[in-house]
Amino acid sequence: MNEASLFFEVDYYQINKSGMSVAGDVFLSTRSDDGSIVTVLADGLGSGIKANVLATLTAKMASVFVLNSMDIRKSAEIIIDTLPVCSERKIGYSTFTVARIEPDGNVHIIEYDNPGFIFLSTSGAKKINCERIDIKSSPVKKNFINYYTLRLERGDRLVFFSDGVTQAGMGCASTPLGWGSFNTCGYIENLVKTDPGIGAGKLSRSVVSQALAHDIYKAHDDITCEVICCREPRKLLLVTGPSMHPEKDREMSERIRDFKGCRIICGGTTSQIVSRELEMDVEVDISKISKDIPPKSIIKGIDLVTEGILTLCRIAELLESGKFRNSDEANAATEAIAIMMNNDIIYFLVGTRINEAHQDPSMPREIEIRRNIIKKIIYNLENKYLKKTELQFI
């Protein structure tokens, strides 16, 4: 893989309005053919199903337009003219923020009635060009959008959020007008100052959790925060399965030992090979027992050692559904996903020796050949979570 000097980590966290089964906020992110990243945060009017449908329509329209190289400003105008309008209040049925991050760090942002984004620059110089664009054909009261251009450098962050963040705590004695943009910004700046290496996932979760605390842990609106971090790529090596030829066991083990980054081993046989070749003990960790996923093991210096097929199947399922974000599930599979989410380039080294146990017709149907499970994991990492991956069979 041709590694980029910069990597743009994108993640978000969301809590539904109390009592609602779906969120009226929708976040989408995708990568275009030229390597640009497009993100959309849309906030449908109200809450629940109706708001979700309108926000989803907005987010998907914006993604399609921008991915097809339509000018981001023209895209916003079409969306505003297309969306339904509230007959009483004469406001659009969805607000939105669209960002296009180009591989060289240049960023284009369209903001329509969402709270203003926060730009945290390591250099301290926040160079943001802003243009207000009037939309004369718009039937809504607010008939303009803000268009921003800026450049991200290593260590910079962009933070976007719905008004569920800034209005959190509204009506409370300590925050009668809500948490507000100024206080939100101060909170984020303190988080980054305390933990300069904080990732997009942890930062977005922290902002949403703090907003929920202002709502006395009962969300008065959907609360969503999106974070983009610009940094040198973090690397992860995941090794699973014994090699086709046993004489390559030493080579595989040395690649694990010498890898500069995080390391995960998935598979009992694989871990035994590494233990033997590197003369390192492997011990089963029974401190946390899950009814569904076998316990992890411990090899000194390796970030995570797990069982193979069952754990990989669960990883694939959770990445597909995204349910790990709001789940209390704690096992080897969720721990592996947490490590994946905290890294940017993920290398897969997959052994091709067939494990006869997995061909037993009495085994559950969902247990597939290892290489197919890995391909599912890679597909979701690349398309849902914008990770870069490299796959090698051994």
TORMI-946866 format. One record per residue (C-alpha): residue number from 0; x, y, z. Coordinates in nm, 3 decimals, padded with zeros to 5 digits, m for minus. Layout:
N
 marvex       u       v       w
    NUM       X       Y       Z
...
This chain:
394
 marvex       u       v       w
      0  00.000  00.000  00.000
      1  00.123  00.348 m00.082
      2  00.099  00.509  00.261
      3 m00.007  00.869  00.284
      4  00.184  01.111  00.506
      5 m00.149  01.233  00.641
      6 m00.454  01.040  00.745
      7 m00.799  01.181  00.816
      8 m00.971  00.987  01.091
      9 m01.348  01.032  01.087
     10 m01.582  00.913  01.360
     11 m01.898  01.015  01.539
     12 m02.115  00.934  01.838
     13 m02.488  00.974  01.881
     14 m02.761  00.940  02.142
     15 m03.129  00.941  02.045
     16 m03.378  01.174  02.205
     17 m03.518  01.009  02.517
     18 m03.802  00.773  02.428
     19 m03.723  00.762  02.055
     20 m03.622  00.439  01.880
     21 m03.445  00.621  01.595
     22 m03.252  00.945  01.575
     23 m03.362  01.252  01.384
     24 m02.993  01.327  01.324
     25 m02.816  01.135  01.048
     26 m02.443  01.111  00.985
     27 m02.292  00.971  00.664
     28 m01.930  00.947  00.552
     29 m01.776  00.804  00.238
     30 m01.462  00.821  00.026
     31 m01.465  00.933 m00.338
     32 m01.264  00.786 m00.623
     33 m01.002  01.061 m00.595
     34 m00.944  00.983 m00.226
     35 m01.146  01.275 m00.089
     36 m01.365  01.215  00.215
     37 m01.721  01.346  00.218
     38 m01.913  01.373  00.545
     39 m02.269  01.492  00.606
     40 m02.440  01.570  00.936
     41 m02.812  01.634  00.884
     42 m03.067  01.723  01.152
     43 m03.429  01.657  01.060
     44 m03.697  01.885  01.199
     45 m03.842  01.743  01.519
     46 m03.755  01.388  01.620
     47 m03.836  01.025  01.554
     48 m03.920  00.854  01.225
     49 m04.027  01.163  01.029
     50 m03.714  01.356  01.123
     51 m03.498  01.054  01.044
     52 m03.649  01.015  00.696
     53 m03.593  01.381  00.610
     54 m03.240  01.386  00.751
     55 m03.157  01.063  00.566
     56 m03.289  01.209  00.240
     57 m03.078  01.521  00.292
     58 m02.761  01.332  00.383
     59 m02.786  01.091  00.089
     60 m02.860  01.368 m00.160
     61 m02.559  01.563 m00.039
     62 m02.330  01.259 m00.053
     63 m02.435  01.168 m00.406
     64 m02.401  01.523 m00.537
     65 m02.058  01.588 m00.387
     66 m01.924  01.242 m00.475
     67 m02.023  01.307 m00.837
     68 m01.807  01.620 m00.837
     69 m02.094  01.867 m00.825
     70 m01.984  02.197 m00.675
     71 m02.053  02.177 m00.302
     72 m02.230  02.514 m00.306
     73 m02.456  02.415 m00.593
     74 m02.531  02.089 m00.411
     75 m02.651  02.281 m00.106
     76 m02.879  02.504 m00.314
     77 m03.045  02.206 m00.480
     78 m03.099  02.032 m00.146
     79 m03.259  02.339  00.010
     80 m03.487  02.388 m00.290
     81 m03.582  02.019 m00.289
     82 m03.660  01.968  00.079
     83 m04.014  02.017  00.207
     84 m04.086  02.333  00.404
     85 m04.280  02.358  00.728
     86 m04.604  02.538  00.634
     87 m04.634  02.711  00.973
     88 m04.281  02.818  01.053
     89 m04.152  02.846  00.695
     90 m03.831  02.664  00.778
     91 m03.667  02.376  00.599
     92 m03.734  02.027  00.726
     93 m03.363  01.954  00.770
     94 m03.049  02.145  00.853
     95 m02.713  02.010  00.742
     96 m02.336  02.047  00.733
     97 m02.141  01.898  00.442
     98 m01.761  01.868  00.442
     99 m01.529  01.756  00.165
    100 m01.174  01.679  00.280
    101 m00.927  01.646 m00.006
    102 m00.617  01.423  00.020
    103 m00.388  01.728  00.041
    104 m00.576  01.863  00.345
    105 m00.787  02.128  00.172
    106 m01.139  02.131  00.317
    107 m01.466  02.272  00.178
    108 m01.759  02.306  00.418
    109 m02.120  02.404  00.361
    110 m02.320  02.488  00.673
    111 m02.694  02.538  00.669
    112 m02.852  02.629  01.003
    113 m02.647  02.382  01.210
    114 m02.433  02.508  01.500
    115 m02.099  02.644  01.383
    116 m01.817  02.392  01.362
    117 m01.501  02.409  01.571
    118 m01.155  02.415  01.412
    119 m00.872  02.320  01.648
    120 m00.537  02.404  01.492
    121 m00.204  02.295  01.638
    122 m00.036  02.601  01.489
    123 m00.284  02.832  01.661
    124 m00.349  03.011  01.334
    125 m00.704  02.930  01.231
    126 m00.717  03.045  00.870
    127 m01.078  03.007  00.764
    128 m01.223  03.172  00.455
    129 m01.597  03.225  00.484
    130 m01.847  03.323  00.217
    131 m02.218  03.382  00.274
    132 m02.425  03.264 m00.020
    133 m02.780  03.387 m00.067
    134 m03.029  03.140 m00.211
    135 m03.288  03.365 m00.371
    136 m03.513  03.082 m00.485
    137 m03.542  02.937 m00.137
    138 m03.897  02.940  00.008
    139 m03.771  02.928  00.368
    140 m03.704  03.218  00.601
    141 m03.331  03.151  00.625
    142 m03.228  03.171  00.263
    143 m02.850  03.167  00.288
    144 m02.573  02.916  00.352
    145 m02.220  02.960  00.482
    146 m01.935  02.827  00.268
    147 m01.595  02.777  00.431
    148 m01.255  02.676  00.300
    149 m00.957  02.589  00.517
    150 m00.656  02.361  00.527
    151 m00.592  02.080  00.774
    152 m00.240  02.004  00.891
    153 m00.103  01.729  01.110
    154 m00.262  01.746  01.455
    155 m00.560  01.962  01.348
    156 m00.920  01.867  01.426
    157 m01.265  01.962  01.302
    158 m01.566  01.911  01.529
    159 m01.927  01.926  01.404
    160 m02.242  01.875  01.611
    161 m02.618  01.906  01.603
    162 m02.807  02.154  01.819
    163 m02.874  01.873  02.066
    164 m02.522  01.951  02.191
    165 m02.541  02.329  02.215
    166 m02.898  02.329  02.355
    167 m02.831  02.058  02.612
    168 m02.939  02.160  02.960
    169 m03.168  02.436  02.836
    170 m03.393  02.550  03.119
    171 m03.167  02.419  03.394
    172 m03.045  02.659  03.660
    173 m02.679  02.628  03.557
    174 m02.747  02.644  03.181
    175 m03.076  02.830  03.129
    176 m02.997  02.896  02.761
    177 m02.829  02.562  02.702
    178 m02.466  02.453  02.709
    179 m02.392  02.686  02.416
    180 m02.123  02.693  02.148
    181 m01.874  02.888  02.360
    182 m01.884  02.643  02.651
    183 m01.879  02.345  02.414
    184 m01.570  02.482  02.245
    185 m01.399  02.539  02.580
    186 m01.477  02.183  02.688
    187 m01.331  02.040  02.365
    188 m01.019  02.254  02.388
    189 m00.959  02.133  02.745
    190 m01.005  01.770  02.639
    191 m00.745  01.805  02.363
    192 m00.506  01.993  02.590
    193 m00.532  01.717  02.852
    194 m00.504  01.436  02.596
    195 m00.328  01.565  02.280
    196 m00.352  01.223  02.115
    197 m00.726  01.180  02.168
    198 m00.888  01.013  01.868
    199 m01.204  01.107  01.682
    200 m01.411  00.830  01.843
    201 m01.318  00.911  02.201
    202 m01.353  01.286  02.149
    203 m01.698  01.261  01.989
    204 m01.819  01.025  02.263
    205 m01.690  01.261  02.533
    206 m01.874  01.560  02.385
    207 m02.202  01.370  02.355
    208 m02.167  01.228  02.707
    209 m02.108  01.575  02.851
    210 m02.410  01.713  02.665
    211 m02.621  01.428  02.803
    212 m02.500  01.512  03.154
    213 m02.627  01.868  03.104
    214 m02.965  01.715  03.012
    215 m02.957  01.529  03.345
    216 m02.902  01.202  03.154
    217 m03.235  01.227  02.972
    218 m03.170  01.362  02.622
    219 m03.415  01.641  02.531
    220 m03.311  01.613  02.165
    221 m03.098  01.390  01.945
    222 m02.733  01.452  02.035
    223 m02.471  01.396  01.765
    224 m02.104  01.489  01.739
    225 m01.871  01.428  01.443
    226 m01.492  01.464  01.464
    227 m01.225  01.469  01.194
    228 m00.863  01.429  01.305
    229 m00.566  01.492  01.075
    230 m00.261  01.290  01.181
    231  00.011  01.050  01.079
    232 m00.155  00.713  01.021
    233 m00.169  00.468  01.310
    234 m00.101  00.112  01.203
    235 m00.240 m00.223  01.310
    236 m00.138 m00.575  01.208
    237 m00.398 m00.851  01.245
    238 m00.272 m01.206  01.193
    239 m00.504 m01.505  01.177
    240 m00.459 m01.866  01.074
    241 m00.151 m02.083  01.024
    242  00.040 m02.046  00.699
    243 m00.007 m02.297  00.421
    244  00.352 m02.411  00.461
    245  00.476 m02.476  00.818
    246  00.826 m02.367  00.720
    247  00.689 m02.010  00.706
    248  00.584 m02.014  01.072
    249  00.907 m01.844  01.174
    250  00.870 m01.572  00.911
    251  00.512 m01.500  01.021
    252  00.611 m01.483  01.388
    253  00.900 m01.246  01.319
    254  00.674 m01.016  01.119
    255  00.447 m00.992  01.421
    256  00.742 m00.931  01.653
    257  00.897 m00.660  01.434
    258  00.579 m00.474  01.335
    259  00.579 m00.107  01.439
    260  00.225 m00.052  01.563
    261 m00.058 m00.240  01.732
    262 m00.078 m00.618  01.690
    263 m00.370 m00.861  01.715
    264 m00.354 m01.239  01.681
    265 m00.682 m01.420  01.611
    266 m00.670 m01.797  01.646
    267 m00.560 m02.055  01.898
    268 m00.333 m02.236  01.653
    269 m00.182 m01.907  01.537
    270 m00.107 m01.797  01.892
    271  00.051 m02.134  01.969
    272  00.277 m02.099  01.664
    273  00.387 m01.750  01.770
    274  00.441 m01.870  02.126
    275  00.658 m02.157  02.003
    276  00.860 m01.964  01.745
    277  00.929 m01.662  01.965
    278  00.961 m01.864  02.286
    279  00.693 m01.660  02.460
    280  00.430 m01.792  02.699
    281  00.061 m01.780  02.608
    282 m00.195 m01.779  02.887
    283 m00.575 m01.778  02.878
    284 m00.728 m01.472  03.049
    285 m01.032 m01.585  03.246
    286 m01.086 m01.249  03.421
    287 m01.370 m01.169  03.176
    288 m01.595 m01.450  03.058
    289 m01.852 m01.403  02.780
    290 m02.127 m01.653  02.707
    291 m02.089 m01.599  02.330
    292 m01.720 m01.530  02.263
    293 m01.423 m01.738  02.387
    294 m01.193 m01.556  02.631
    295 m00.884 m01.376  02.509
    296 m00.531 m01.491  02.583
    297 m00.215 m01.305  02.677
    298  00.122 m01.300  02.501
    299  00.359 m01.038  02.636
    300  00.397 m00.748  02.393
    301  00.094 m00.839  02.181
    302 m00.200 m00.598  02.218
    303 m00.469 m00.866  02.187
    304 m00.481 m01.243  02.140
    305 m00.818 m01.403  02.067
    306 m00.981 m01.724  01.947
    307 m01.024 m01.741  01.570
    308 m01.340 m01.799  01.369
    309 m01.609 m01.730  01.629
    310 m01.444 m01.403  01.730
    311 m01.386 m01.294  01.369
    312 m01.751 m01.370  01.285
    313 m01.865 m01.150  01.571
    314 m01.628 m00.872  01.465
    315 m01.775 m00.886  01.113
    316 m02.132 m00.873  01.249
    317 m02.066 m00.575  01.476
    318 m01.884 m00.380  01.205
    319 m02.173 m00.444  00.965
    320 m02.441 m00.330  01.210
    321 m02.245 m00.057  01.389
    322 m02.409 m00.165  01.714
    323 m02.078 m00.172  01.898
    324 m02.102  00.207  01.939
    325 m02.389  00.194  02.187
    326 m02.346 m00.160  02.318
    327 m02.243 m00.271  02.666
    328 m02.102 m00.593  02.517
    329 m01.750 m00.651  02.649
    330 m01.548 m00.938  02.508
    331 m01.255 m01.014  02.279
    332 m01.452 m00.912  01.969
    333 m01.547 m00.567  02.098
    334 m01.193 m00.515  02.227
    335 m01.058 m00.596  01.880
    336 m01.299 m00.345  01.723
    337 m01.192 m00.077  01.971
    338 m00.831 m00.128  01.860
    339 m00.934 m00.119  01.493
    340 m01.125  00.206  01.540
    341 m00.820  00.364  01.702
    342 m00.598  00.279  01.404
    343 m00.597  00.401  01.047
    344 m00.412  00.152  00.827
    345 m00.490 m00.211  00.906
    346 m00.279 m00.491  00.763
    347 m00.425 m00.841  00.749
    348 m00.191 m01.141  00.731
    349 m00.409 m01.445  00.673
    350 m00.292 m01.805  00.684
    351 m00.444 m02.037  00.424
    352 m00.408 m02.376  00.589
    353 m00.755 m02.533  00.618
    354 m00.876 m02.606  00.970
    355 m01.069 m02.931  00.939
    356 m01.296 m02.840  01.231
    357 m01.455 m02.564  01.025
    358 m01.564 m02.808  00.755
    359 m01.776 m03.010  01.000
    360 m02.142 m02.984  00.884
    361 m02.252 m02.988  01.247
    362 m02.082 m02.651  01.305
    363 m02.308 m02.338  01.286
    364 m02.379 m02.211  00.933
    365 m02.236 m01.866  01.002
    366 m01.890 m02.012  01.055
    367 m01.734 m01.953  00.713
    368 m01.391 m02.000  00.573
    369 m01.154 m01.757  00.740
    370 m01.062 m01.568  00.425
    371 m01.427 m01.482  00.346
    372 m01.485 m01.349  00.695
    373 m01.174 m01.132  00.665
    374 m01.296 m00.994  00.332
    375 m01.625 m00.894  00.498
    376 m01.435 m00.722  00.777
    377 m01.217 m00.537  00.526
    378 m01.518 m00.427  00.320
    379 m01.684 m00.269  00.623
    380 m01.364 m00.112  00.754
    381 m01.306  00.058  00.420
    382 m01.662  00.156  00.329
    383 m01.826  00.226  00.666
    384 m01.530  00.347  00.871
    385 m01.296  00.488  00.602
    386 m00.998  00.281  00.712
    387 m00.722  00.181  00.473
    388 m00.642 m00.188  00.458
    389 m00.396 m00.431  00.303
    390 m00.457 m00.804  00.273
    391 m00.189 m01.069  00.229
    392 m00.235 m01.446  00.231
    393  00.044 m01.665  00.357
